[in-house]
Amino acid sequence: MQLSSTLKICLVGDMSVGKTCVVNRLVKDKFTEEEKATIAASFVTTTLTNNVTNKKVDVSIWAGQEKYRSMVNMYYRGSSGGVIVFDLTSKNSFLHVRSWYKDLKEAVPDVAVALIGNKSDASNFRVIQYDEAKALAEELKIDIFYEVSAKTGDNIKVVFEDLLKNMKPREKNEANYLEHHQLEDKQDQGCC
């Protein structure tokens, strides 16, 4: 398989839905129960594989705190894919999906989007049912929807494999493209 150009995927969603845990499971195949909350944004580069090629992908995690929302449009620019993450045990995170989707599509109208409900392993605490989340994905015309568990790894890889199939490469010099780098600043709040 041949390595081709770099693509950018951004993960967005409310604070404490498990975005960092999803990426850690994807990239390192590990889970940390008390992951520290992301400050502003965090970036990591990995390689995703589909049937034909390996793709180098910059994965960006946007902090879910409201104080960073004013900078979010800059963060979206250059993205080929977007993953909106909500917590199956949090009604508020689910109710905010429309807002995250609107912001993402306004910034990058042709971005490929996946919607994921994290924490499918926490069935005793679940407040969002599969049919409710699937209906929202259909309403928003999001073709890729999965319930996932960063804790167990269920459906993590398949989300990104499906997203990769729908992504179009963008010019790296697109306005305000964020180069990949890892930000180490974390707060002492757990999110997963």
LOLOGU-94825 format. One record per residue (C-alpha): residue in one letter; y, z, x. Coordinates in nm, 4 decimals, m for minus. Last residue first. Layout:
{type: a; py: Y; pz: Z; px: X} .
...
//
This chain:
{type: c; py: 0.9957; pz: 3.0067; px: m1.4063} .
{type: c; py: 1.3612; pz: 3.0863; px: m1.3603} .
{type: g; py: 1.3901; pz: 3.4094; px: m1.1670} .
{type: q; py: 1.7387; pz: 3.5193; px: m1.0704} .
{type: d; py: 1.8180; pz: 3.6122; px: m0.7106} .
{type: q; py: 2.0454; pz: 3.3124; px: m0.6645} .
{type: k; py: 1.9563; pz: 3.0235; px: m0.4375} .
{type: d; py: 2.1466; pz: 2.8477; px: m0.1637} .
{type: e; py: 1.9006; pz: 2.6432; px: 0.0430} .
{type: l; py: 2.0305; pz: 2.3001; px: m0.0433} .
{type: q; py: 1.7930; pz: 2.0272; px: 0.0707} .
{type: h; py: 1.9342; pz: 1.6881; px: 0.1489} .
{type: h; py: 1.9333; pz: 1.3500; px: m0.0173} .
{type: e; py: 2.2478; pz: 1.1402; px: m0.0155} .
{type: l; py: 2.4457; pz: 1.1585; px: m0.3384} .
{type: y; py: 2.5659; pz: 0.8240; px: m0.4658} .
{type: n; py: 2.9353; pz: 0.8571; px: m0.5507} .
{type: a; py: 2.9807; pz: 0.4912; px: m0.6413} .
{type: e; py: 2.6722; pz: 0.2734; px: m0.5862} .
{type: n; py: 2.6075; pz: 0.2208; px: m0.2144} .
{type: k; py: 2.2336; pz: 0.2695; px: m0.2561} .
{type: e; py: 2.2135; pz: m0.0208; px: m0.4997} .
{type: r; py: 1.9796; pz: 0.0658; px: m0.7811} .
{type: p; py: 1.6038; pz: 0.0191; px: m0.8211} .
{type: k; py: 1.4725; pz: m0.0057; px: m1.1783} .
{type: m; py: 1.2531; pz: 0.2705; px: m1.3239} .
{type: n; py: 1.0005; pz: 0.2209; px: m1.6043} .
{type: k; py: 0.6744; pz: 0.2376; px: m1.4037} .
{type: l; py: 0.8121; pz: 0.5306; px: m1.1999} .
{type: l; py: 0.8618; pz: 0.7290; px: m1.5217} .
{type: d; py: 0.4929; pz: 0.6961; px: m1.6056} .
{type: e; py: 0.3895; pz: 0.8157; px: m1.2581} .
{type: f; py: 0.6474; pz: 1.0973; px: m1.2797} .
{type: v; py: 0.5122; pz: 1.2269; px: m1.6080} .
{type: v; py: 0.1509; pz: 1.1766; px: m1.4920} .
{type: k; py: 0.2051; pz: 1.4004; px: m1.1889} .
{type: i; py: 0.3183; pz: 1.7032; px: m1.3900} .
{type: n; py: 0.0664; pz: 1.6689; px: m1.6753} .
{type: d; py: m0.0948; pz: 2.0130; px: m1.6217} .
{type: g; py: 0.0029; pz: 2.1642; px: m1.2848} .
{type: t; py: m0.1094; pz: 2.5146; px: m1.3816} .
{type: k; py: 0.2237; pz: 2.6962; px: m1.3357} .
{type: a; py: 0.4439; pz: 2.3866; px: m1.3637} .
{type: s; py: 0.2908; pz: 2.3423; px: m1.7068} .
{type: v; py: 0.3632; pz: 2.0270; px: m1.8982} .
{type: e; py: 0.4155; pz: 1.9011; px: m2.2521} .
{type: y; py: 0.4768; pz: 1.5336; px: m2.2245} .
{type: f; py: 0.7192; pz: 1.2735; px: m2.3545} .
{type: i; py: 0.7860; pz: 0.9280; px: m2.2113} .
{type: d; py: 0.9139; pz: 0.6733; px: m2.4624} .
{type: i; py: 1.2519; pz: 0.8385; px: m2.5218} .
{type: k; py: 1.4040; pz: 0.6617; px: m2.8218} .
{type: l; py: 1.6257; pz: 0.9618; px: m2.9039} .
{type: e; py: 1.4592; pz: 0.9991; px: m3.2445} .
{type: e; py: 1.1167; pz: 0.9389; px: m3.0875} .
{type: a; py: 1.1715; pz: 1.2130; px: m2.8283} .
{type: l; py: 1.2963; pz: 1.4442; px: m3.1046} .
{type: a; py: 0.9839; pz: 1.3748; px: m3.3120} .
{type: k; py: 0.7623; pz: 1.4484; px: m3.0085} .
{type: a; py: 0.9360; pz: 1.7851; px: m2.9661} .
{type: e; py: 0.8790; pz: 1.8856; px: m3.3286} .
{type: d; py: 0.5208; pz: 1.7555; px: m3.3282} .
{type: y; py: 0.4349; pz: 1.9513; px: m3.0113} .
{type: q; py: 0.5598; pz: 2.2835; px: m3.1457} .
{type: i; py: 0.8598; pz: 2.4698; px: m3.0064} .
{type: v; py: 0.8466; pz: 2.8516; px: m3.0256} .
{type: r; py: 0.5644; pz: 2.9205; px: m2.7754} .
{type: f; py: 0.5214; pz: 3.2781; px: m2.6571} .
{type: n; py: 0.1433; pz: 3.3086; px: m2.7008} .
{type: s; py: 0.0987; pz: 2.9494; px: m2.5767} .
{type: a; py: 0.2495; pz: 3.0230; px: m2.2342} .
{type: d; py: 0.0462; pz: 2.7525; px: m2.0524} .
{type: s; py: 0.2650; pz: 2.4808; px: m2.2061} .
{type: k; py: 0.5464; pz: 2.6245; px: m1.9929} .
{type: n; py: 0.7543; pz: 2.3050; px: m1.9702} .
{type: g; py: 0.8458; pz: 2.0617; px: m2.2482} .
{type: i; py: 0.9150; pz: 1.7299; px: m2.0844} .
{type: l; py: 1.1392; pz: 1.4405; px: m2.1824} .
{type: a; py: 1.1321; pz: 1.1267; px: m1.9673} .
{type: v; py: 1.4213; pz: 0.8846; px: m1.9274} .
{type: a; py: 1.4639; pz: 0.5452; px: m1.7572} .
{type: v; py: 1.8350; pz: 0.4942; px: m1.6799} .
{type: d; py: 2.0002; pz: 0.1937; px: m1.8471} .
{type: p; py: 2.3133; pz: 0.3718; px: m1.9721} .
{type: v; py: 2.3806; pz: 0.5714; px: m1.6526} .
{type: a; py: 2.6708; pz: 0.8151; px: m1.7072} .
{type: e; py: 2.6753; pz: 0.7945; px: m2.0868} .
{type: k; py: 2.2931; pz: 0.7996; px: m2.0947} .
{type: l; py: 2.2749; pz: 1.1211; px: m1.8888} .
{type: d; py: 2.5467; pz: 1.3027; px: m2.0829} .
{type: k; py: 2.3913; pz: 1.2089; px: m2.4192} .
{type: y; py: 2.0423; pz: 1.3144; px: m2.3054} .
{type: w; py: 2.1644; pz: 1.6531; px: m2.1787} .
{type: s; py: 2.3452; pz: 1.7097; px: m2.5102} .
{type: r; py: 2.0439; pz: 1.6043; px: m2.7177} .
{type: v; py: 1.8166; pz: 1.8365; px: m2.5164} .
{type: h; py: 2.0376; pz: 2.1412; px: m2.5893} .
{type: l; py: 1.8413; pz: 2.2455; px: m2.8998} .
{type: f; py: 1.5235; pz: 2.2584; px: m2.6913} .
{type: s; py: 1.6794; pz: 2.4959; px: m2.4371} .
{type: n; py: 1.8026; pz: 2.7099; px: m2.7260} .
{type: k; py: 1.4574; pz: 2.7323; px: m2.8890} .
{type: s; py: 1.3055; pz: 2.8775; px: m2.5724} .
{type: t; py: 0.9271; pz: 2.9198; px: m2.5280} .
{type: l; py: 0.8570; pz: 2.5464; px: m2.4940} .
{type: d; py: 1.1190; pz: 2.5381; px: m2.2169} .
{type: f; py: 1.3179; pz: 2.2164; px: m2.1839} .
{type: v; py: 1.3277; pz: 1.9565; px: m1.9085} .
{type: i; py: 1.5122; pz: 1.6252; px: m1.9246} .
{type: v; py: 1.3790; pz: 1.3928; px: m1.6560} .
{type: g; py: 1.6059; pz: 1.1102; px: m1.5459} .
{type: g; py: 1.5192; pz: 0.7903; px: m1.3649} .
{type: s; py: 1.6977; pz: 0.5173; px: m1.1719} .
{type: s; py: 1.9790; pz: 0.7500; px: m1.0741} .
{type: g; py: 2.2736; pz: 0.6117; px: m0.8781} .
{type: r; py: 2.5258; pz: 0.8226; px: m1.0645} .
{type: y; py: 2.3748; pz: 1.1249; px: m1.2392} .
{type: y; py: 2.5252; pz: 1.3854; px: m1.0031} .
{type: m; py: 2.8786; pz: 1.2563; px: m1.0445} .
{type: n; py: 2.8362; pz: 1.2898; px: m1.4212} .
{type: v; py: 2.7180; pz: 1.6522; px: m1.3815} .
{type: m; py: 3.0282; pz: 1.7929; px: m1.2158} .
{type: s; py: 3.1818; pz: 1.9431; px: m1.5329} .
{type: r; py: 2.8436; pz: 2.0943; px: m1.6256} .
{type: y; py: 2.8392; pz: 2.3269; px: m1.3206} .
{type: k; py: 2.9836; pz: 2.6349; px: m1.4960} .
{type: e; py: 2.7350; pz: 2.5864; px: m1.7816} .
{type: q; py: 2.4408; pz: 2.6838; px: m1.5617} .
{type: g; py: 2.1470; pz: 2.4426; px: m1.5731} .
{type: a; py: 2.1464; pz: 2.3685; px: m1.2025} .
{type: w; py: 2.0710; pz: 2.0018; px: m1.1364} .
{type: i; py: 1.7496; pz: 1.9192; px: m0.9551} .
{type: s; py: 1.7505; pz: 1.5967; px: m0.7567} .
{type: v; py: 1.4387; pz: 1.4023; px: m0.6608} .
{type: d; py: 1.4918; pz: 1.1308; px: m0.4009} .
{type: v; py: 1.1961; pz: 0.8960; px: m0.4330} .
{type: k; py: 1.0113; pz: 0.6858; px: m0.1757} .
{type: k; py: 0.7888; pz: 0.4524; px: m0.3726} .
{type: n; py: 0.4269; pz: 0.3780; px: m0.2839} .
{type: t; py: 0.2967; pz: 0.0500; px: m0.4190} .
{type: v; py: 0.0585; pz: m0.1314; px: m0.6488} .
{type: n; py: m0.1196; pz: 0.1117; px: m0.8798} .
{type: n; py: 0.1594; pz: 0.3721; px: m0.8738} .
{type: t; py: 0.2373; pz: 0.6226; px: m0.6044} .
{type: l; py: 0.5253; pz: 0.8641; px: m0.5651} .
{type: t; py: 0.6632; pz: 0.9598; px: m0.2249} .
{type: t; py: 0.8871; pz: 1.2618; px: m0.1810} .
{type: t; py: 1.2477; pz: 1.3450; px: m0.1009} .
{type: v; py: 1.4072; pz: 1.6747; px: m0.2043} .
{type: f; py: 1.7481; pz: 1.7687; px: m0.3408} .
{type: s; py: 1.8937; pz: 2.0860; px: m0.4905} .
{type: a; py: 2.1996; pz: 2.1126; px: m0.7104} .
{type: a; py: 2.4701; pz: 2.3565; px: m0.8243} .
{type: i; py: 2.2900; pz: 2.6836; px: m0.7301} .
{type: t; py: 1.9220; pz: 2.6664; px: m0.8224} .
{type: a; py: 1.7683; pz: 2.9819; px: m0.9675} .
{type: k; py: 1.5170; pz: 3.1680; px: m0.7508} .
{type: e; py: 1.1489; pz: 3.1092; px: m0.8208} .
{type: e; py: 0.9699; pz: 3.4255; px: m0.9359} .
{type: e; py: 0.6244; pz: 3.2927; px: m1.0296} .
{type: t; py: 0.6000; pz: 3.0510; px: m0.7367} .
{type: f; py: 0.3900; pz: 2.7417; px: m0.8016} .
{type: k; py: 0.2374; pz: 2.5000; px: m0.5546} .
{type: d; py: 0.1398; pz: 2.1334; px: m0.5432} .
{type: k; py: 0.4043; pz: 2.0761; px: m0.2736} .
{type: v; py: 0.5933; pz: 1.7763; px: m0.4174} .
{type: l; py: 0.4987; pz: 1.7714; px: m0.7856} .
{type: r; py: 0.4395; pz: 2.1466; px: m0.8241} .
{type: n; py: 0.7613; pz: 2.2244; px: m0.6371} .
{type: v; py: 0.9430; pz: 1.9718; px: m0.8575} .
{type: v; py: 0.8176; pz: 2.1346; px: m1.1785} .
{type: c; py: 0.8997; pz: 2.4821; px: m1.0418} .
{type: t; py: 1.2541; pz: 2.3701; px: m0.9633} .
{type: k; py: 1.3000; pz: 2.2423; px: m1.3189} .
{type: g; py: 1.1502; pz: 2.5577; px: m1.4740} .
{type: v; py: 1.3450; pz: 2.6082; px: m1.7982} .
{type: s; py: 1.5460; pz: 2.8889; px: m1.6367} .
{type: m; py: 1.8920; pz: 2.7301; px: m1.6739} .
{type: d; py: 1.9142; pz: 2.4490; px: m1.9250} .
{type: g; py: 1.8030; pz: 2.0976; px: m1.8515} .
{type: v; py: 1.8323; pz: 1.8276; px: m1.5912} .
{type: l; py: 1.6036; pz: 1.6613; px: m1.3399} .
{type: c; py: 1.7416; pz: 1.3607; px: m1.1532} .
{type: i; py: 1.5314; pz: 1.0768; px: m1.0148} .
{type: k; py: 1.6593; pz: 0.8514; px: m0.7366} .
{type: l; py: 1.4751; pz: 0.5512; px: m0.5948} .
{type: t; py: 1.4189; pz: 0.4663; px: m0.2287} .
{type: s; py: 1.3083; pz: 0.1181; px: m0.1269} .
{type: s; py: 0.9469; pz: 0.0167; px: m0.0649} .
{type: l; py: 0.6440; pz: 0.1635; px: 0.1118} .
{type: q; py: 0.3491; pz: m0.0761; px: 0.1109} .
{type: m; py: 0.0000; pz: 0.0000; px: 0.0000} .
//
